[in-house]
Amino acid sequence: MFKLLRYISIFLITACLLFACHTSSPTEFKRPPLKVQFASFIGEYPGIIAQEKGFFKAQGVDVELTYKRYTQLERANFSAGKYDGITASLGSFIILSATNPDIQGVLVIDESTGADVVVAQPQIKTVADLQGKKLGANLGGFSELFVTEMLKSSNFTSDDVKLVKLEALEIPQGLKNNVIQAGHTWQPHLSEAIKSGGHILFTSKQTPGLILDMIIFRNDTIRDRPEDVRAFVRGWLQAATYWRANLQEGNAIVSKALKIPNNTLSLEGVKLTDLAENQKLFQSGNPNSIYKTAKIYADFFIRSGNVTRLPELKSLFNSSFLNPPS
């Protein structure tokens, strides 16, 4: 009887210990997905491939991607905390930082080397033909500097034309309705404009290094979730490499996800930047550094009155996610 009681006691003690160990161990915390918003430029689409191919998850981060055609409201939502990260052109990032300094660029995702275009009505044969005409651009962003550089190529200034504030997706209809005679856009909107008789007047091939797109994160996300941001950057770069090596499959993935025609997807005129190129761009001593290009935008926006103070450029860029973890 004594032995039986002893065995029962040992069993009960062991069971209690096992139960205590089980209940006291913390439930595994599942971090919420990184919420990242992107828009309609093809250089912003590696995120779709990273999501569909499982690259983000393989790197250890859940990502919730949100696609929006109109970006102005979404940038306000980003500043308000609706998203952890957002894609933006370098110029738009500078504008955004003027009202929200608590953001940082962590990755250059692409350079436009011909994909950004000014498309014009048939009678506009040269940039000089735009004198006194209406030119559509997303004023107050990189688009305004781009069309200003185009005008400069013909010794014009913005005073020689009538600038009309339009987003890239509104340009085809603006040309069709004669609201504008030329405008800045890109694919897939370019194909629509050309179908209606438009033709390419000027491209970003003529402004090398000017149009860069970036991934921007909120500082609180960078502070609280650095490993998730690092994993996001790795997954994005993996997707960009994959797409370059598998163009047809990459195009098919994007076409299906966004429900846009496959034949409007082309990386021609777009350079998807890799890790080594990013590391060079983030070096302040590099003559083609992102700091130098950012200053061009900042100076332009100060002159044009789009911003009232020059942002502290050094604090806007964070290269730590481009290097191995320390």
C-alpha atoms as a printed R data frame, in Angstrom:
    type eleno elety resid chain resno       x      y       z
1   ATOM     1    CA   MET     A     1   0.000  0.000   0.000
2   ATOM     2    CA   PHE     A     2   2.871  2.329   0.861
3   ATOM     3    CA   LYS     A     3   4.507  1.676  -2.519
4   ATOM     4    CA   LEU     A     4   1.220  2.364  -4.302
5   ATOM     5    CA   LEU     A     5   0.780  5.694  -2.478
6   ATOM     6    CA   ARG     A     6   4.398  6.560  -3.301
7   ATOM     7    CA   TYR     A     7   3.861  5.915  -7.021
8   ATOM     8    CA   ILE     A     8   0.616  7.926  -6.987
9   ATOM     9    CA   SER     A     9   2.390 10.832  -5.260
10  ATOM    10    CA   ILE     A    10   5.248 10.779  -7.767
11  ATOM    11    CA   PHE     A    11   2.742 10.677 -10.612
12  ATOM    12    CA   LEU     A    12   0.753 13.614  -9.237
13  ATOM    13    CA   ILE     A    13   3.889 15.718  -8.594
14  ATOM    14    CA   THR     A    14   5.193 14.986 -12.092
15  ATOM    15    CA   ALA     A    15   1.827 15.821 -13.643
16  ATOM    16    CA   CYS     A    16   1.644 19.095 -11.720
17  ATOM    17    CA   LEU     A    17   5.171 20.057 -12.772
18  ATOM    18    CA   LEU     A    18   4.419 19.291 -16.403
19  ATOM    19    CA   PHE     A    19   1.180 21.280 -16.241
20  ATOM    20    CA   ALA     A    20   2.946 24.202 -14.541
21  ATOM    21    CA   CYS     A    21   5.689 24.186 -17.173
22  ATOM    22    CA   HIS     A    22   3.119 24.141 -19.941
23  ATOM    23    CA   THR     A    23   0.972 26.932 -18.525
24  ATOM    24    CA   SER     A    24   3.843 29.176 -17.460
25  ATOM    25    CA   SER     A    25   5.590 29.144 -20.859
26  ATOM    26    CA   PRO     A    26   4.493 32.242 -22.757
27  ATOM    27    CA   THR     A    27   2.291 31.794 -25.780
28  ATOM    28    CA   GLU     A    28   4.403 32.332 -28.883
29  ATOM    29    CA   PHE     A    29   3.819 35.927 -29.953
30  ATOM    30    CA   LYS     A    30   2.917 36.297 -33.599
31  ATOM    31    CA   ARG     A    31   3.946 39.707 -34.838
32  ATOM    32    CA   PRO     A    32   1.436 41.516 -37.027
33  ATOM    33    CA   PRO     A    33   2.336 41.779 -40.708
34  ATOM    34    CA   LEU     A    34   4.319 44.744 -41.935
35  ATOM    35    CA   LYS     A    35   1.784 46.897 -43.763
36  ATOM    36    CA   VAL     A    36   3.304 48.393 -46.899
37  ATOM    37    CA   GLN     A    37   1.523 50.429 -49.577
38  ATOM    38    CA   PHE     A    38   2.721 50.639 -53.179
39  ATOM    39    CA   ALA     A    39   1.504 52.374 -56.337
40  ATOM    40    CA   SER     A    40   1.385 51.901 -60.090
41  ATOM    41    CA   PHE     A    41   4.983 52.243 -61.326
42  ATOM    42    CA   ILE     A    42   6.517 48.982 -62.551
43  ATOM    43    CA   GLY     A    43   9.618 49.421 -60.391
44  ATOM    44    CA   GLU     A    44   7.351 49.021 -57.350
45  ATOM    45    CA   TYR     A    45   6.161 45.555 -58.389
46  ATOM    46    CA   PRO     A    46   8.957 43.296 -57.026
47  ATOM    47    CA   GLY     A    47   6.965 43.346 -53.796
48  ATOM    48    CA   ILE     A    48   4.169 41.448 -55.554
49  ATOM    49    CA   ILE     A    49   6.632 38.805 -56.736
50  ATOM    50    CA   ALA     A    50   8.175 38.560 -53.252
51  ATOM    51    CA   GLN     A    51   4.702 38.004 -51.826
52  ATOM    52    CA   GLU     A    52   3.528 35.487 -54.437
53  ATOM    53    CA   LYS     A    53   6.792 33.496 -54.453
54  ATOM    54    CA   GLY     A    54   6.978 33.435 -50.669
55  ATOM    55    CA   PHE     A    55  10.257 35.370 -50.460
56  ATOM    56    CA   PHE     A    56   9.120 37.589 -47.577
57  ATOM    57    CA   LYS     A    57   7.970 34.615 -45.503
58  ATOM    58    CA   ALA     A    58  11.153 32.699 -46.301
59  ATOM    59    CA   GLN     A    59  13.098 35.636 -44.879
60  ATOM    60    CA   GLY     A    60  10.969 35.530 -41.731
61  ATOM    61    CA   VAL     A    61   8.449 38.354 -42.080
62  ATOM    62    CA   ASP     A    62   4.739 38.556 -42.829
63  ATOM    63    CA   VAL     A    63   3.883 41.395 -45.199
64  ATOM    64    CA   GLU     A    64   0.527 42.917 -46.059
65  ATOM    65    CA   LEU     A    65   0.825 44.741 -49.375
66  ATOM    66    CA   THR     A    66  -1.770 47.326 -50.372
67  ATOM    67    CA   TYR     A    67  -2.027 48.569 -53.948
68  ATOM    68    CA   LYS     A    68  -3.425 52.061 -54.517
69  ATOM    69    CA   ARG     A    69  -3.616 53.909 -57.809
70  ATOM    70    CA   TYR     A    70  -4.034 57.318 -56.177
71  ATOM    71    CA   THR     A    71  -1.155 58.075 -53.854
72  ATOM    72    CA   GLN     A    72  -1.787 61.496 -52.279
73  ATOM    73    CA   LEU     A    73  -4.315 60.262 -49.707
74  ATOM    74    CA   GLU     A    74  -2.243 57.173 -48.961
75  ATOM    75    CA   ARG     A    75   0.798 59.258 -48.088
76  ATOM    76    CA   ALA     A    76  -1.330 61.104 -45.540
77  ATOM    77    CA   ASN     A    77  -2.526 57.719 -44.225
78  ATOM    78    CA   PHE     A    78   1.101 56.580 -43.972
79  ATOM    79    CA   SER     A    79   1.994 59.656 -41.932
80  ATOM    80    CA   ALA     A    80  -1.022 58.951 -39.708
81  ATOM    81    CA   GLY     A    81   0.230 55.408 -39.010
82  ATOM    82    CA   LYS     A    82  -2.044 53.341 -41.267
83  ATOM    83    CA   TYR     A    83   1.002 51.771 -42.952
84  ATOM    84    CA   ASP     A    84   4.453 50.811 -41.673
85  ATOM    85    CA   GLY     A    85   6.054 51.448 -45.039
86  ATOM    86    CA   ILE     A    86   5.355 52.972 -48.413
87  ATOM    87    CA   THR     A    87   6.978 53.186 -51.831
88  ATOM    88    CA   ALA     A    88   7.691 56.696 -53.052
89  ATOM    89    CA   SER     A    89   9.855 58.523 -55.511
90  ATOM    90    CA   LEU     A    90  12.811 60.316 -53.980
91  ATOM    91    CA   GLY     A    91  11.188 63.658 -54.766
92  ATOM    92    CA   SER     A    92   7.910 62.697 -53.119
93  ATOM    93    CA   PHE     A    93   9.848 61.410 -50.112
94  ATOM    94    CA   ILE     A    94  11.533 64.819 -49.696
95  ATOM    95    CA   ILE     A    95   8.123 66.535 -49.831
96  ATOM    96    CA   LEU     A    96   6.655 64.062 -47.343
97  ATOM    97    CA   SER     A    97   9.565 64.499 -44.935
98  ATOM    98    CA   ALA     A    98   8.885 68.246 -44.734
99  ATOM    99    CA   THR     A    99   5.698 67.548 -42.766
100 ATOM   100    CA   ASN     A   100   6.694 64.169 -41.305
101 ATOM   101    CA   PRO     A   101  10.391 64.004 -40.386
102 ATOM   102    CA   ASP     A   102   9.919 60.696 -38.507
103 ATOM   103    CA   ILE     A   103  10.444 58.556 -41.626
104 ATOM   104    CA   GLN     A   104  13.501 57.092 -43.310
105 ATOM   105    CA   GLY     A   105  14.386 55.688 -46.712
106 ATOM   106    CA   VAL     A   106  15.938 52.221 -46.366
107 ATOM   107    CA   LEU     A   107  16.218 50.981 -49.957
108 ATOM   108    CA   VAL     A   108  16.388 52.377 -53.487
109 ATOM   109    CA   ILE     A   109  14.190 49.991 -55.464
110 ATOM   110    CA   ASP     A   110  14.654 51.335 -58.983
111 ATOM   111    CA   GLU     A   111  15.965 54.044 -61.248
112 ATOM   112    CA   SER     A   112  13.855 55.215 -64.161
113 ATOM   113    CA   THR     A   113  16.061 55.112 -67.260
114 ATOM   114    CA   GLY     A   114  13.386 55.826 -69.867
115 ATOM   115    CA   ALA     A   115  10.142 54.517 -68.341
116 ATOM   116    CA   ASP     A   116   8.967 57.975 -67.235
117 ATOM   117    CA   VAL     A   117   7.822 59.909 -70.284
118 ATOM   118    CA   VAL     A   118   6.150 63.093 -71.382
119 ATOM   119    CA   VAL     A   119   3.548 62.043 -73.932
120 ATOM   120    CA   ALA     A   120   2.037 64.645 -76.248
121 ATOM   121    CA   GLN     A   121  -0.768 65.185 -78.729
122 ATOM   122    CA   PRO     A   122   0.172 64.628 -82.420
123 ATOM   123    CA   GLN     A   123   0.605 68.331 -83.237
124 ATOM   124    CA   ILE     A   124   3.272 68.757 -80.508
125 ATOM   125    CA   LYS     A   125   6.373 67.602 -82.368
126 ATOM   126    CA   THR     A   126   9.096 69.071 -80.128
127 ATOM   127    CA   VAL     A   127   9.438 70.451 -76.605
128 ATOM   128    CA   ALA     A   128   9.545 73.951 -78.150
129 ATOM   129    CA   ASP     A   129   6.009 73.372 -79.468
130 ATOM   130    CA   LEU     A   130   4.782 73.344 -75.861
131 ATOM   131    CA   GLN     A   131   5.213 77.112 -75.498
132 ATOM   132    CA   GLY     A   132   1.935 78.515 -74.161
133 ATOM   133    CA   LYS     A   133   0.388 75.024 -74.037
134 ATOM   134    CA   LYS     A   134  -0.960 73.040 -71.082
135 ATOM   135    CA   LEU     A   135   1.409 70.487 -69.580
136 ATOM   136    CA   GLY     A   136   0.122 67.930 -67.068
137 ATOM   137    CA   ALA     A   137   2.265 66.807 -64.128
138 ATOM   138    CA   ASN     A   138   1.847 65.787 -60.519
139 ATOM   139    CA   LEU     A   139   2.887 69.177 -59.166
140 ATOM   140    CA   GLY     A   140   4.615 69.317 -55.821
141 ATOM   141    CA   GLY     A   141   6.516 66.085 -56.409
142 ATOM   142    CA   PHE     A   142   9.272 64.553 -58.525
143 ATOM   143    CA   SER     A   143   7.051 64.979 -61.588
144 ATOM   144    CA   GLU     A   144   7.374 68.750 -61.398
145 ATOM   145    CA   LEU     A   145  11.180 68.638 -61.402
146 ATOM   146    CA   PHE     A   146  11.160 66.116 -64.263
147 ATOM   147    CA   VAL     A   147   9.054 68.311 -66.574
148 ATOM   148    CA   THR     A   148  11.094 71.350 -65.505
149 ATOM   149    CA   GLU     A   149  14.269 69.543 -66.624
150 ATOM   150    CA   MET     A   150  12.554 68.734 -69.940
151 ATOM   151    CA   LEU     A   151  11.653 72.410 -70.468
152 ATOM   152    CA   LYS     A   152  15.203 73.413 -69.578
153 ATOM   153    CA   SER     A   153  16.455 71.229 -72.461
154 ATOM   154    CA   SER     A   154  14.776 73.738 -74.811
155 ATOM   155    CA   ASN     A   155  15.802 76.779 -72.738
156 ATOM   156    CA   PHE     A   156  12.259 77.102 -71.395
157 ATOM   157    CA   THR     A   157  11.031 77.487 -67.847
158 ATOM   158    CA   SER     A   158   7.687 76.562 -66.305
159 ATOM   159    CA   ASP     A   159   6.587 80.136 -67.054
160 ATOM   160    CA   ASP     A   160   6.617 79.272 -70.775
161 ATOM   161    CA   VAL     A   161   3.840 76.688 -70.328
162 ATOM   162    CA   LYS     A   162   0.669 76.297 -68.292
163 ATOM   163    CA   LEU     A   163   1.234 73.560 -65.715
164 ATOM   164    CA   VAL     A   164  -1.841 71.496 -64.830
165 ATOM   165    CA   LYS     A   165  -1.877 69.264 -61.750
166 ATOM   166    CA   LEU     A   166  -2.697 65.710 -62.851
167 ATOM   167    CA   GLU     A   167  -1.628 62.268 -61.699
168 ATOM   168    CA   ALA     A   168  -0.028 59.855 -64.167
169 ATOM   169    CA   LEU     A   169  -3.211 57.808 -64.594
170 ATOM   170    CA   GLU     A   170  -5.185 60.950 -65.524
171 ATOM   171    CA   ILE     A   171  -2.888 61.951 -68.400
172 ATOM   172    CA   PRO     A   172  -4.462 59.781 -71.172
173 ATOM   173    CA   GLN     A   173  -7.947 61.193 -70.561
174 ATOM   174    CA   GLY     A   174  -6.536 64.711 -70.226
175 ATOM   175    CA   LEU     A   175  -4.937 64.429 -73.669
176 ATOM   176    CA   LYS     A   176  -8.081 62.926 -75.169
177 ATOM   177    CA   ASN     A   177 -10.280 65.721 -73.808
178 ATOM   178    CA   ASN     A   178  -7.746 68.414 -74.728
179 ATOM   179    CA   VAL     A   179  -7.466 69.452 -71.080
180 ATOM   180    CA   ILE     A   180  -3.697 69.252 -71.664
181 ATOM   181    CA   GLN     A   181  -1.547 69.004 -74.759
182 ATOM   182    CA   ALA     A   182   1.201 66.938 -73.080
183 ATOM   183    CA   GLY     A   183   1.761 65.236 -69.754
184 ATOM   184    CA   HIS     A   184   4.067 63.101 -67.618
185 ATOM   185    CA   THR     A   185   3.079 59.448 -67.242
186 ATOM   186    CA   TRP     A   186   4.316 55.840 -67.426
187 ATOM   187    CA   GLN     A   187   3.017 52.358 -68.161
188 ATOM   188    CA   PRO     A   188   0.343 51.076 -68.182
189 ATOM   189    CA   HIS     A   189  -1.127 54.590 -68.715
190 ATOM   190    CA   LEU     A   190   1.321 55.313 -71.547
191 ATOM   191    CA   SER     A   191  -0.179 52.554 -73.724
192 ATOM   192    CA   GLU     A   192  -3.612 54.078 -73.239
193 ATOM   193    CA   ALA     A   193  -2.347 57.530 -74.275
194 ATOM   194    CA   ILE     A   194  -0.614 56.164 -77.375
195 ATOM   195    CA   LYS     A   195  -3.773 54.288 -78.437
196 ATOM   196    CA   SER     A   196  -5.515 57.669 -78.499
197 ATOM   197    CA   GLY     A   197  -2.872 59.168 -80.809
198 ATOM   198    CA   GLY     A   198  -0.301 60.404 -78.300
199 ATOM   199    CA   HIS     A   199   3.425 60.045 -78.856
200 ATOM   200    CA   ILE     A   200   6.509 60.168 -76.641
201 ATOM   201    CA   LEU     A   201   8.131 63.598 -76.495
202 ATOM   202    CA   PHE     A   202  10.734 63.157 -73.741
203 ATOM   203    CA   THR     A   203  11.905 60.338 -71.434
204 ATOM   204    CA   SER     A   204  13.830 59.861 -68.216
205 ATOM   205    CA   LYS     A   205  16.676 58.430 -70.280
206 ATOM   206    CA   GLN     A   206  17.521 62.101 -70.827
207 ATOM   207    CA   THR     A   207  17.672 62.777 -67.053
208 ATOM   208    CA   PRO     A   208  20.009 60.017 -65.771
209 ATOM   209    CA   GLY     A   209  19.962 59.461 -62.015
210 ATOM   210    CA   LEU     A   210  17.120 61.911 -61.398
211 ATOM   211    CA   ILE     A   211  14.142 59.593 -60.862
212 ATOM   212    CA   LEU     A   212  14.690 57.047 -58.117
213 ATOM   213    CA   ASP     A   213  12.033 55.149 -56.169
214 ATOM   214    CA   MET     A   214  12.467 54.077 -52.575
215 ATOM   215    CA   ILE     A   215  11.031 52.066 -49.723
216 ATOM   216    CA   ILE     A   216  10.218 54.381 -46.813
217 ATOM   217    CA   PHE     A   217   9.478 53.171 -43.284
218 ATOM   218    CA   ARG     A   218   8.183 54.988 -40.236
219 ATOM   219    CA   ASN     A   219  10.846 55.514 -37.564
220 ATOM   220    CA   ASP     A   220   8.794 53.720 -34.918
221 ATOM   221    CA   THR     A   221   8.650 50.613 -37.150
222 ATOM   222    CA   ILE     A   222  12.404 50.820 -37.737
223 ATOM   223    CA   ARG     A   223  12.994 51.162 -33.996
224 ATOM   224    CA   ASP     A   224  10.574 48.453 -32.831
225 ATOM   225    CA   ARG     A   225  10.895 45.928 -35.674
226 ATOM   226    CA   PRO     A   226  14.389 46.207 -37.177
227 ATOM   227    CA   GLU     A   227  14.653 42.499 -38.002
228 ATOM   228    CA   ASP     A   228  11.325 42.601 -39.856
229 ATOM   229    CA   VAL     A   229  12.503 45.596 -41.877
230 ATOM   230    CA   ARG     A   230  15.764 43.781 -42.641
231 ATOM   231    CA   ALA     A   231  13.830 40.674 -43.731
232 ATOM   232    CA   PHE     A   232  11.562 42.844 -45.910
233 ATOM   233    CA   VAL     A   233  14.590 44.400 -47.641
234 ATOM   234    CA   ARG     A   234  16.133 40.962 -48.259
235 ATOM   235    CA   GLY     A   235  12.855 39.584 -49.641
236 ATOM   236    CA   TRP     A   236  12.404 42.588 -51.934
237 ATOM   237    CA   LEU     A   237  15.944 42.353 -53.322
238 ATOM   238    CA   GLN     A   238  15.504 38.596 -53.836
239 ATOM   239    CA   ALA     A   239  12.334 39.273 -55.846
240 ATOM   240    CA   ALA     A   240  14.030 41.930 -57.987
241 ATOM   241    CA   THR     A   241  16.851 39.489 -58.812
242 ATOM   242    CA   TYR     A   242  14.321 36.759 -59.598
243 ATOM   243    CA   TRP     A   243  12.301 39.014 -61.901
244 ATOM   244    CA   ARG     A   244  15.346 40.099 -63.886
245 ATOM   245    CA   ALA     A   245  16.245 36.442 -64.423
246 ATOM   246    CA   ASN     A   246  12.660 35.263 -65.115
247 ATOM   247    CA   LEU     A   247  11.003 38.094 -67.015
248 ATOM   248    CA   GLN     A   248   8.056 36.205 -68.471
249 ATOM   249    CA   GLU     A   249   7.111 34.473 -65.230
250 ATOM   250    CA   GLY     A   250   7.563 37.694 -63.240
251 ATOM   251    CA   ASN     A   251   5.355 39.598 -65.687
252 ATOM   252    CA   ALA     A   252   2.700 36.877 -65.482
253 ATOM   253    CA   ILE     A   253   2.681 37.036 -61.661
254 ATOM   254    CA   VAL     A   254   2.246 40.823 -61.677
255 ATOM   255    CA   SER     A   255  -0.344 40.741 -64.471
256 ATOM   256    CA   LYS     A   256  -2.487 38.218 -62.605
257 ATOM   257    CA   ALA     A   257  -2.172 39.959 -59.216
258 ATOM   258    CA   LEU     A   258  -3.039 43.438 -60.494
259 ATOM   259    CA   LYS     A   259  -5.360 42.342 -63.323
260 ATOM   260    CA   ILE     A   260  -3.485 44.413 -65.887
261 ATOM   261    CA   PRO     A   261  -2.553 43.323 -69.446
262 ATOM   262    CA   ASN     A   262   0.701 41.395 -69.635
263 ATOM   263    CA   ASN     A   263   1.735 43.347 -72.741
264 ATOM   264    CA   THR     A   264   1.843 46.612 -70.771
265 ATOM   265    CA   LEU     A   265   4.497 45.177 -68.422
266 ATOM   266    CA   SER     A   266   8.084 45.767 -69.403
267 ATOM   267    CA   LEU     A   267  11.255 46.469 -67.454
268 ATOM   268    CA   GLU     A   268  12.611 48.367 -70.440
269 ATOM   269    CA   GLY     A   269  13.601 51.810 -69.189
270 ATOM   270    CA   VAL     A   270  13.627 50.633 -65.560
271 ATOM   271    CA   LYS     A   271  16.711 49.566 -63.636
272 ATOM   272    CA   LEU     A   272  15.822 47.439 -60.608
273 ATOM   273    CA   THR     A   273  18.646 48.237 -58.200
274 ATOM   274    CA   ASP     A   274  20.459 45.432 -56.382
275 ATOM   275    CA   LEU     A   275  22.228 45.320 -53.027
276 ATOM   276    CA   ALA     A   276  25.651 46.421 -54.316
277 ATOM   277    CA   GLU     A   277  24.137 49.384 -56.191
278 ATOM   278    CA   ASN     A   278  22.232 50.389 -53.061
279 ATOM   279    CA   GLN     A   279  25.353 50.279 -50.944
280 ATOM   280    CA   LYS     A   280  27.017 52.678 -53.403
281 ATOM   281    CA   LEU     A   281  23.997 54.997 -53.590
282 ATOM   282    CA   PHE     A   282  23.893 55.289 -49.795
283 ATOM   283    CA   GLN     A   283  27.568 56.321 -49.586
284 ATOM   284    CA   SER     A   284  27.648 60.077 -49.048
285 ATOM   285    CA   GLY     A   285  31.049 60.377 -50.737
286 ATOM   286    CA   ASN     A   286  29.814 58.804 -53.973
287 ATOM   287    CA   PRO     A   287  29.329 61.484 -56.690
288 ATOM   288    CA   ASN     A   288  26.061 59.742 -57.677
289 ATOM   289    CA   SER     A   289  24.900 59.298 -54.084
290 ATOM   290    CA   ILE     A   290  21.289 59.581 -53.063
291 ATOM   291    CA   TYR     A   291  22.241 62.506 -50.820
292 ATOM   292    CA   LYS     A   292  23.367 64.526 -53.829
293 ATOM   293    CA   THR     A   293  20.165 63.808 -55.770
294 ATOM   294    CA   ALA     A   294  18.056 64.502 -52.676
295 ATOM   295    CA   LYS     A   295  19.651 67.938 -52.371
296 ATOM   296    CA   ILE     A   296  18.727 68.705 -56.000
297 ATOM   297    CA   TYR     A   297  15.094 67.973 -55.138
298 ATOM   298    CA   ALA     A   298  15.208 69.820 -51.824
299 ATOM   299    CA   ASP     A   299  16.683 72.940 -53.431
300 ATOM   300    CA   PHE     A   300  14.101 72.813 -56.218
301 ATOM   301    CA   PHE     A   301  11.198 72.461 -53.785
302 ATOM   302    CA   ILE     A   302  12.492 75.361 -51.691
303 ATOM   303    CA   ARG     A   303  12.739 77.567 -54.803
304 ATOM   304    CA   SER     A   304   9.286 76.558 -56.045
305 ATOM   305    CA   GLY     A   305   7.716 77.072 -52.617
306 ATOM   306    CA   ASN     A   306   6.617 73.447 -52.219
307 ATOM   307    CA   VAL     A   307   8.515 73.243 -48.927
308 ATOM   308    CA   THR     A   308   9.479 76.047 -46.572
309 ATOM   309    CA   ARG     A   309  12.481 74.468 -44.872
310 ATOM   310    CA   LEU     A   310  15.326 72.293 -46.071
311 ATOM   311    CA   PRO     A   311  15.132 68.856 -44.442
312 ATOM   312    CA   GLU     A   312  18.146 67.391 -42.641
313 ATOM   313    CA   LEU     A   313  19.106 65.021 -45.449
314 ATOM   314    CA   LYS     A   314  21.520 62.887 -43.418
315 ATOM   315    CA   SER     A   315  18.731 61.849 -41.056
316 ATOM   316    CA   LEU     A   316  16.403 60.816 -43.899
317 ATOM   317    CA   PHE     A   317  18.362 57.782 -45.072
318 ATOM   318    CA   ASN     A   318  19.150 54.610 -43.148
319 ATOM   319    CA   SER     A   319  21.677 52.272 -44.744
320 ATOM   320    CA   SER     A   320  21.852 49.836 -41.810
321 ATOM   321    CA   PHE     A   321  19.540 47.329 -43.499
322 ATOM   322    CA   LEU     A   322  21.901 47.032 -46.444
323 ATOM   323    CA   ASN     A   323  24.696 45.632 -44.292
324 ATOM   324    CA   PRO     A   324  25.001 42.312 -42.431
325 ATOM   325    CA   PRO     A   325  23.555 42.485 -38.903
326 ATOM   326    CA   SER     A   326  26.189 43.405 -36.329
